[in-house]
């Protein structure tokens, strides 16, 4: 009988980005065999992070692969590198702009012709060839309603997974997890599809049942759960900055010891990375200041400061958004790389939008996780990531089930 307590479980992360999904599994002692992404800077961030897990440079070079998974030759290379090794878990979140409601709303063809509608097929090709015991497939909720060819794509994806010998739970209400329920200071709903090999005689539903909610969302008070984590708890200890201020690395000791900050700073007691504020022009600064001071929307400036109304406020209701101290943040998006207008800092005195570190805190990336690349690229990496604390909640459930399999 194998001792499952001592066994190190393995995973491969496809479309890994900067490693948010990997991070939750790494924190629980899983071993990453390969982390694959098309974005060079995301791979650099992930490589840098793996050093914190004691990986040698030579190992990291072999594990973090800057590959385009739409190229079949690259999938062949991965299989060759894997060299017949068994894989416990396959992770992955194929880029989702084509499924997102924002993407579809902004594209004249509702993204019907977007190749990214079919990136899931490359995930399935990898699944077919790698044959992990369990897979985790993450995507936006738009996946459930997307009709690129006039028919819903979601039932097709489920069929493909089942055809490959996996039990996949498909209750659409229960497949959507909200990061706020797992201690992340953010409302972020994502589809998490979990499959397990049918031959293992364990149901996919059993894994979902093991994913433990720890916090309730606003408006859903539950005495068995802790209250949601707020933006204030997540970022108010960070140094105050005016636009254009800050450095990529500074000495820093947090003056807060709330439970969330303890998690964020567990392995980083005296440094702070990526806390640099964007430069803003005078009008933007004034706009941010008034919106955050009064918790207004753009339309609220029409009477008092029409000179600051730069869009039709009836058509662009959500063009500017102050994140409130007393609530979780709204979903952190890759659009942050273009501008931060949806993430105006709630402290009106700072007259600015979120820094990379603030966005990372909202996504639950710990403070020792350093982002590499130009600042716009760092924002994109964070916006595309799975929050590590949500990933960790999933990894805990997966670890329990793998423990039973190896008993």
N, C-alpha and C positions, 0 to 999 in steps of 0.2 A: 504494500500500500504506500503511495507517495504521500509525503508530508506537505500538504498544501500551504501550511503556514510559512515554510521556508522557501517555497517555490517562487521564482521571480516570473511574473506574467509579462508577456511581450505584446507590443502593438506596432502598427504602421499607421502613420497619419498622412492621408492624401489631401491635396489642396490645403496644406497645413497652415499657410499664412505665417504669421509671426509666432504661432504656437500656443494659442489660447486653449484649444482642445487638448493638445499634448500636455500642457502644464498641469491640469487637474489630475491626469493619470501619472505624470512624473512625481507629483507631490505625494502620491500614494504608493510609490515604490515600483511602479511598472517600468519596464525597460523599453525605450523606443528603439526599434530596429532601423526604420527609415522615416524621415520627415521630408515630404516632397511638396515643392511649390514652384510656380512659374516666375514669381516675383523675386528678383535678386536681393533687394534690400530686406524683404521679409525673411529670406533665408539667412542673411547676415545677422539679423536680430536673433533668430532661433539658434544659430550657431553660437552666438555670444552667450545666450542663456544656458546652453547645454554645459558650458564650462562650470557654471554654478552647481551642476549636478555631478561634478567630478570627472567629466568626460575629457579625454586627451584630445589635442588638436587633430591628430591623425585619425582618431575614431570619428570625430565630428565631421571631418571632410568626407568620410565614407558614408555617413548617415544622413546628412542634410543634402538633399539632391535638388538642384535648381533645374527641374525638368518640366517640360510642357506635357501634360498627361493626355493631350489630344493626339500626340504623336505615338503611334503603336510601338515604334522602335524603343521609345523610352520605357514603356511597360515591359517589353522584352528584357531590357537591361535590368530592371528592378527584379524580375523573376530570376534572372541569372545571378544577380548579387545575393538574392535570398538563399540560393543554393539548397533548396529543399527544406529549409528550416520551417518548423511549425510556427504559426502565428496565432496568438490567442484572440486579439482584437484588431479589427480594421476600423480606423476612424476616418472621418472626412466630411467636409462641407463644401461641395462644389460651388463656385461663385454664383451668387444668387440674384444679380441685378435684373436678369430677365424674368425672374419670378416675383420681384418685389413690386408692391403696389405703386411706389414712387416711380420706379423704372417704367412700368407699363403706362402710367399716367403721362409721363413726359415724352414717350415715343409715339409718333403718329400711327405706327402699325401695332401699337401695344406690345412691342417686342416679339411679335410672332416670327420674325425672320432672324432673330438673334440666336447665334450658334450656342450661346450659353444655356439655352433651353435644354440642350442635349448633353451637357457635361456629365450628367448623372450616368450616361451610358458608359463613359470611361471609368467611372467609379465601379459600375457593375462588371465591366471587363476585368478590372483588378480583383474584384471580389471572387469572380469565377475562377481566376487563376491562382490566387493566394489561398483561398479556402480557409479563412479564419473560423474559429469557433463562434465568435460573436462579431457583429458589426454595428457601428453607430454612424448614422447618416444625419447630418444637421442641415437645416435649411430654413428659409423665411416662410412665414405662414401663407404667403402667396402661392407656394407650391400646391396647396390644397385646392386652389381654384383656377390655376393657370391652364389655359386652353390654346397652346401655340398653333395647333392644327385644327381648331374648332372642336376638339374633344378634350376632356380633362386628362391631364398627364399623370396625375397622382395614382389612380387605380392601375395604370400601366406599369408604374415603377414598382408598386407592391407585387404585381404579377411576376415581374422580372426577378425580384428577390426570391419569391416563393419557388419559381421555376428552377432556381439554382440551389434548392434544397434547404431553404431557411424558413423557420417559423417567424412571421412578422405580424405583430399586433397592429390592427389598422383602424381602431376607433379614433376618428379624427379629433374628437374633443380631448381625449387623454394623451394624444401625441404631442400636444402643444404645451411646452413648459415655459414658465415665466421666471426669468432669472431672479426677480425680487424675492421669490419664495425660497431661495437658497442662500440668502444673506448678501446678495449683490444690491448696491444702492441704485437700482435702475429697473425700470419697467421695460423688459425686453422679451417678447414672446417669440419662440422659435419652435419649429417642428423638429422633434428628435425621433427618428425612426430607429428602432432596435431590432435586430434579427439574430436568431440563434439557430445553429444547425439542428434540423429536425431529428437527426439520429441521436442527439443527446437527450431527447425526451424531457426537455425543460421548455416551458412556454415563454415566449417573448414577454407576455403580460406579467409573468413572475418577476422579471427584471424591473419593469416599471413600478411594480408594487413595492420594490425595495428602495426606490429613489425617494429619500426622505425630505419632505418640506420642513424647513426650520423657521420660516418667517411668513407672516401674512402680508398681503398687499393692502394699500390704502382702500378703505371702504369694505374690507373683508375681514373684519376683526375676528380673531379665533383665539380663545383662551389657552388652547394647547400649544400655540405657536408664539414665537417672539414677535415684537412689532418690527415692521419694515425698517431697514437702514436708510437714513436720510442723507441728502447731499451735504448737510452741515456736518454730520458725523464723519463723512468720507473725506472732505477736503478742507475743513475750516482751520486745520492746524498748519496748513502749508503757508510758506512765506507770502505776504501780500506783495503784489507786483502791479506796476502801472504798465500800459502798453509798451512793448519794446524792451522791457526789462527781463532779467533772469539769465541763468547760465545753464549749459547742458549738465554740469556737475557742480554741486556745492557741498560744503560741510553742513550738516543739519541734524538737529535732535528735535524730535516732536515733543511739543508741550501737552499733548493729549494722550490719555491712555484709555480711551473708550475701546470696547471690545473689537471694533472693526479696525481701528488703527493698530492695535496689538497684532492682528493678523497681517496687516499690510507691511508692518515694519519688523516683523519677527526676525528676519535675517539681515536687516540693514539698520543698524542703530545710529550711524553717524554720517550718512551721505544722502543726497537727493539728486536724482537724475531727471533730465528732460522737463524741467520746470522753467519754461521760457515763454513769455507772453508775446503774442502777435503784435505787430505795430498797427495802430488804427489812426485814421485821420480825425481831425477835430470834430467833424459832424458825427462820425460814428461814436466817438467817445461820449459826446453829449447825448446822443440817442440811447446808447447803452445805459448811461447814468440815469436818465429819466425813466426808462422802461424798468430798470431794476429797482430804483428807489420807490416807485409806485406799484410795481408788479403789473405793468400795463402791457397791452399788445400795441402793434403799430397804429391801429385805428384810434387808439386813445390819445395820440399826438395830434390828430387832425385839428382840434379846436385850439389847443394851447401852443403847439409848435408845428404849424403846417410846413415850415421850412425843412423839417426833419423827416417828412413823409416822402420817401423816395420810390414807393411802389403804390399801386392801387390797393389800399388796405382791405377792400371787399374781395378782391381776387387773390390776394396773397396774405391770407389771414395768419398763416404760420411762418411767415418769412423771418420774423424775429421772435425769439422765445427766451424768457428769463427762466433759468432752472431755479426752483424754490428751495431754500434751505430746509424747510420742514417736511419735504416730500422726497421720494426717490427721483432720480433724474429720468427724463424721457430717454428713449433708445438712442445710444451713441451710434452715429452713422459714419460711413466712409466719406460722406459729403463734407465732413469736418475738414478734409484736406483742401476743399475749395474756399470755404469761409466758416466762421464759427457763430453765425447769427442765430442759430437755433440753440446755442449753448452760451448764453450771456451769463456771466458770473453774478450770483445773487447779491454779492457785496457791491453796492453801487459806487462806493469810493474807489474801487479798482478800475472802473470804466473800461471793461474789456470782456473778451470771451475766454473760454477754457484753454488752459495750457495742455500740452501732451500729458504731463503727469496727472493733472486733474481728470482728464478723460480716462487715463489708465486706472486711476483710483475708482472711478465710477464703473469701470469694467471689471474691477477686482483683481487687476494685475498687481502683485506685491511690489513694494518700492525697490527691491533689489533687481527687478526685471527692467533692464535697460533697452531702450529702443534705438536702433541704428538707422542712419539715413537722413536725408533732408527732412525738415520739420513737416512739410506737407505729406511726405511719404509715411512718417511716423503716425500722423493722424489717420491715414488710410489703413495702416496695419491694425491700429486699435479698433477702428470702426468696423472692420471686417471680421474681427475675432469673436470667438466664443468666450464668455466670461469664465476665467479659471475656476471660480468658486462653484459655478453651475456644472462645469465639467467634472469637478471633484466629486460632487454629489452623485453624478452618473457613474463615475469610476468606482465609488464605494459600492454601489449596487452590483456592478459588473464583477468586482473583486469577490464579493460574497458568492456569486453564482459560479465563478471559476473555481473558487475554493471547493464547492460541492462537486464539481466535475472531476477535480483531481483527487478527491478523497480516496 
